[in-house]
Amino acid sequence: MTRRQISGQTTNGFRHIGTRLFAAFLTMAALTIAVLWFVQVVLLRDSYVDSKIETVEQALLSGIDTTEKITAFEEKTSAALLIFDNERNLEYRSQGLPMMGMMQRVVSDMLPLENRRLEYIETAHTAVRYAVLGQPQEDGSAVFAVFSLADTDEAARLLRQQLWLMTALLLILAAIISAWLSTRFSKPIRAVTSATGELADGNYDVKLSIESADEIGRMTEALNHLADRLKSNDRLQRELFANVSHELKAPLTIIRGYTETVRDVSWQDERRRNKHLELIISETDRLKLIVQDILDYSQLQAGTIKLKQDKFELRPLIEAMADKLTQAAQQRDLTISIDGDDQTIVFDRKRLEQVCFNLMLNAIQYAAPATEIRVALNKHSGTGSRRLVRLTVSNEGHTIPPEELTKIWDRYHRAESISADNVVGTGLGLAIVKSILEQNKTAYGVESQAGLTTFWLDLLVI
């Protein structure tokens, strides 16, 4: 499947997701409106009617045995009364009885009345509903209240009109909000998909903004972390290839040249053969050192080496590094001195050995013959309550120009004013020192005046 095909499928898929999100949000809004309709039109309309009937019924039960109570009942409920005795004879009829003839026939059909009875009547020409509530009395008589439901029906009608308007407005608003929400939820997913495509194409500089702390935000954060790791791995690979191609050419060429010389010229002459073989062994050792430095530097630059926090004595470590470099120092008629009291520090022991070895080897390579390499330990106070020890490595030789002091930490850099015919390092020693110290957030620097060059770093004392 080609990259173009992948992009096309991704885009179509996310358009579909956006549409489905929009439809889901809109459906939820529609269901909410439907529930609102049901509650308002069905439940509340019946509740209005039930409330009206309950009011009339309570008024009937409170008694209408006198003219004053009848008048009060009619004024309170706006209902008309029909009262029949136990012989089904009409004793009282309100003057405001609507549709008198029809109502009397309806009420007569409801007699005799043994229990409470409710009937609804709707006129064909006015479409007005009436309720007839019959209530039996203890003496066998019956009371009927006739009242209109026009007010409750009108309230329901007005409510329906308002609901139609509210429904239209709510649907428009729901569509807008649904479109916004679907866009908002699908946008980061589209961004993540686009970013994964960039990563697949080798663009590791992808960086997405994290706009939420939910699952989408965590997915975006994970993708950013993945991009950083891929970028680090890619940088490690590029550094490795660049360093290998730069550093391995010279020793491999020398090894090949002397090997061919032994094969073609000196193989019969034991003295010359052994000399050439010693040179081959020397270049092989140099090649091993180059490869190790390349790997260390590349891993440090890519951030794949994590420093530990070890507690150990500093002076024994420096003495051990000095012992390793004694032969290299003697070849140039140099001596190594160590001054200062021992201190217990916190650092990655293996990496500090590498730092000390590279600083001391650098001092040996650039020192003037028959001079002294001085290593010193001096306690001093840091910021706050921190206690520090400053480790310095000094050598006598050429003064490094001020404009070169910041450049000497770069890989393969060498000050132009310094002759380095005898320098056989990989060109990565100080770059490795810089990477280790910066990863550990350790203060470091270099000074060079009047032929004395001093490298220094501050270590935390416990």
N, C-alpha and C positions, 0 to 999 in steps of 0.2 A: 504494500500500500504506500503510495507516495505521500509526501508532506502536504501537497495540495488537497489530496483526497481527505486526509485527516482533518485539515482545517475546515473543509466544507461540511463534513459530518458534524464537527463540533459546533459550528455556527448554527446549522439547522436544528441540532438537538437543543441548544440553549434557547433558540427562538420558541421551540415547542414548550420548553420548561417555563419560559416567561408567559406564554399564552395560558398554560395550565394554572400557573399561579394566579394570573388575572381572573380566570374563570372561577377558581376556588374562592378567592376573596369576594368576588361578585355574588357567588352563590350563597356565601355566608350572610352577606348583606340582604339578599333577597329572602332568605329564611327568617332573618330578624324582622323584616318588614311584614312577612306573612304572619308571624307570631303576633306582631302588633295589631294587624287587622283582626285576627281571631279574638284577641283579648278585647279590643275596643268594640267591634261590631257584634260579636256573639255574646261573650260573657258579660260585658258591661251593659249592653242593651237589655238583656234579661234581668240584670241586677237593678236597672232603673225601674222596670215594670214591677219586679218583686218588691222593691222598696215602696212604690206607690200603693200596691195592694196591701202590704203590711201596715202602712199608715192608715188606710181606710178600715182595715180589720181591727186594729187597735182602738180606733175611734168608736167602732160599733160595739166592741166589748166593754168600753167604758160606760156604755148606757145611753139610751135615747128615749127614756120613759117620760120625759117631760118636753113641753114645747120649747123651753129654753135650750135643752140639750140637743134637740133636733136642729134648731137654728144654728147653734154653735158647731154641730157636726157638719152641716152643709157649708158653712163659711170656711171651716178649717180644711175640708177635703175637696171642696168644689164638686161634690157628688150629690146626686138626687136620690131620694129615698122612696121606697114602696114598702108599706107595712100591711101585712095580712094577719087577720085573726086566725084562731084555730079552726074556724069554719071556712077558711079560704076566702073570706070577704075582705075587700080592700078597705083598710081603715085610714091610711094616709098616703098621699102622693105629692111629691114636691112639684111646685109650679114649674120649675125649670127642667122637668124631665124631658130629655131629648127623644124625638121620634116616639111620642107617647103611645100611640096605638101599637106599634110593633114591639116596643119594650114591654108593654103590659101583656101581650100575647106570649112573649118569650118567658117572662116571669111566671105566668100562669102555667106554662108547660113544665116549669121546674117544681111546681107544687105537686103533692105535699113535700115539704123539705125536712128530711130527717137528720142530715149532716151538712156541714159547711160545703158549699158548692160554688164553683167559679166557672163562668162561661165568657167566651169572647165573641163579640159581634162586630162585623165589618160591613159598612154600608157600601153599596155598589156605586152610587153616584158621587159620594164625597170621599171615599177611600179612607174614612176615619174609623179607627178601631175603638170599641167600647168594651169595658169589662163590667160584668154583672156578678156581684158577690152576694150570695145568699147565706144568711146566718140564722139557724133555728133558735127560738127562745124557749125558756123553761116552761112557759104556760101553753106551748103548742103553737104559738103564733110564729111568724117568719118576717124577717126584715131583709130587704134587698137594697143594696147600694149600687147605683148605676153611675159610672164615671168614665170620662174620656181618657184615652191613652194618646191623644194627639200630641201632647207636650213631650212625652217620652219618645214617640216615633219621630217627631220633628228634631229632637236632640240627636237621635241616631242618624237621621238624614244629614243634618249639618256636620255631624262627626264624620260621616262617610265622605262628604265633599272635602272636608279638611284633610282626611286621610289620603284621598286621591292626590291632592296637592303635595302633601308631605311625602307620599310615595314617589312622585316624580322627582322632587328635590333630593330625596334620600338616594334614589337610584343614580341620579347624576353625580351626587357627591360620592357615593360608593364606587362608581366607575372611576372617578378621578383618583380616589384613595387607593383603589385596587391597582390601577395602572402604576401609581407611584410606588406602592409596596412591592409589586411584582418586579418593577425595574430595580428597586433598591436591593431586593434579595437576590435577583439573578445577576446583577452587575458584578459583585465580587466573585461570583462563580465563573462568569465569563472572563474576568480578569485573571483568575487562577488558571483557567484553561489556556488562555493566550500565553500566560507566563510559562506554563509547562511546554508549550510549543516552542517558545524562545529557548528554553533550556535544552530541548531536544535538538535545536539547531546549533547549540554551542554558545549561545549568548548567556553568560553567567552573571551579567551585571543587572539582571532583573531584580527589582525591589518594589514590592507592593506595600502600600500603606495599610496599616491595621486599623480599621474603623470601628471595631466592636470586640467585645470580650467573649462572644459566644462561640459556637462550633466553627462558624465561618471565619471568625477572627483567628481562632487557633489553627485552622487549616492554612490560612494565609501566613501566619507566623511560621508554621512548619515548612511551607514552601520557601519562604525567605531563608530559613535555616538550611534547607536543602541546597538552595542556590549558592549560599556562602560556602558550604562544604564542597560542592562541585567546583566552585571557583578556586578554592584552596587546592583541591586535588589537581585541577588543571594547571594552576600556577606551579605546584610541585613538579608536575610532569614537564612543563616548559623549562623550569629552572634546571631540572635534572638533565634534560637534553642539551640546553645551552652550556651548562657547566661541563658536562662530559665532553662535548665537542670542542670546547675551548681548552680544557686542561689535559686531556688524554693524548692529544696529538704529539706533543713533544716527547714524553717518556716512551710512547709506543714507537715513535720514529727512532729514538736512540736504541731501544731494545732490539728493534728489527735490524738496525745498522750493525750493532756489535754482534748479534747472532749470525748475520751473514758473514761478518769478518772472521768469526771463529770457524764457521763452516768452510770458508774459502781460503783463508790465509793462515790463521794462527793455530789451527787445530793440532799441528804437529809440534809447535813450540810451547812447552808447558808453561814457561814463565809468562809469555804474552797471552796464552789462552786463559790462564788463571786471572790475569789482570782484567781481561775483557769480560770474563764471567763475573768478577767482582763488580764491575760497572753495571752489568746486566742485573745482578742482585740488588745493587743500590737503586737502580731505576725502578725495579719491581717494588721495592719498599716505598719509594716515592709515589709510585702509582697507587699502591694500597692506601697511603695517606691521603692522596688526592681524592680517591673514591670515597673514603670515609668522610672527609671534609665536605665533599659535594652532597652526600646524603644528609649529613647533619644540617648543613646550611639550608638545603632545600626544604627539609622537614620543619625547621624553625621558621622559615619564611611562610610556609603554608599553614603554620599553627597546629601541626599534627603532633608535636612534642609537647607534653604537659609537664611543667616543672613540679617537683615534689618539694615538701618543706621538711628537710632533715635537720636534726640538731647534732652538731659535731664540733670538735676542736679544730681551729683554723690553722695553727702553726704546723702540726704534723702533716696536714694536707700540702702546705706549701713546701715543706722539706722533702716530701715524697716527689713532688714535681721537679724540684731542684735536682734531686738525685737522678731522675730520668734524663735531665738535660746536661748533666755533668760532662759527658763525652763531647756533646756538641759545643759546649763552652770551652773545653780544653783545646779543641781543634783550632780555636781562634785566640788561644792564650787569654781566656777570660775567666774570672772568678765570680761566684755568686754568693752574696752575703744576705742574711736574713736578720732583721732587727725588730724588736718589739715583743711584748708579752703575749702569751697565748690568750685567745678569747673563744668562748663558746658562741657559735652563731647559728642562724637559721637560714638554710638555703638548700637547693638541690645539690647534693654532694658531687654526683657524677658530673653535672654541668659546671660546677665551680672548678672542678679539676680541669675541665676543658678550657675554662676561661684563664686560669692561672698558667696552664701549659702554653696556651697561645700567646699570652702577654709576655711571658718569659722567653719563649722562642723568638718572638718578634724583637725583643730587646737584644738577644744574642746575635741575631742576624744583622742588625743595623748598628751594633756597638763598634766603636773603634777598637782595634786589636790591643791586647794587654791592658784592658780597663776592667772595671768592676760593674757587675749587675747588682743593683741594690734593691732588695725587697724589704718594705717596712710596714709595720702594723701600728697605727696610732689611733687611740680612742678619742672620740669627740661626741658632743651632744647634738642630737638631731632636733627636729621640730617636736614640740610637746615634751613628753617624757621618754621619747625614744633614745636608746643608747646605741651608738654606732661605732664601728671600727673602720678606719680608712686604710685600705690596702693599696700601696703604691709600688710600681715597678719602674725603676729608672735605669737609664743607660747613657753613657757618654758617646757622642758621635756628632753627626751633622745636625744642625738646627733645622727643624721643620718650619717652613714659612707659615705665617698666620693664616694665609688663604688656603693652605693645604690641611690645616688641622681638622677641619670638619669633613674633608674628603677622604682621609685615610681610613675611615670606617667602612667605606664602600668596597665592594668586592673588586678585586684585581687592580685596585688603585695603588699607585706608587708615586711618591713625590718626585717630580722631574729633577729636582736639585740634588737628589740622593743617588749616589752610585751604588748599585746593588748587584755587582758581578757575582758575589758569593751567596746571594740570597737564593734559596732553593725551596721556599715555601709554596703553598698552593695559591696564595693570593686571597684566601678566604678566611684566614685566621681571625683578623680583626672584625670582619663582617659577622662571623659566628659569635664572637664576644659581644658585639653590639646587639645581636638578635636575642641572645640569652639574657643579657642584663635588662633590655627593654621589656622582654616578656615577664621578667620578675619585678618590673618597676623599680629597678635599682639605679641610683644616681651614679654617673661615671663621666670621665673626661680625660683630656690629655693636655699637657703643657710642654712647651719646648722653648728654652731660652739659653743662650750662651753655650750651645752644644750639649745641654742636658735636657733629655726628653723624659717626661714622667707620665705614665698612665696611672689613673687612680679610679677606685670604686668604693662605695660605702656599703658595708654589710651590717645587718641588724644583729645586735648582741643581746643575748638572753641572760 
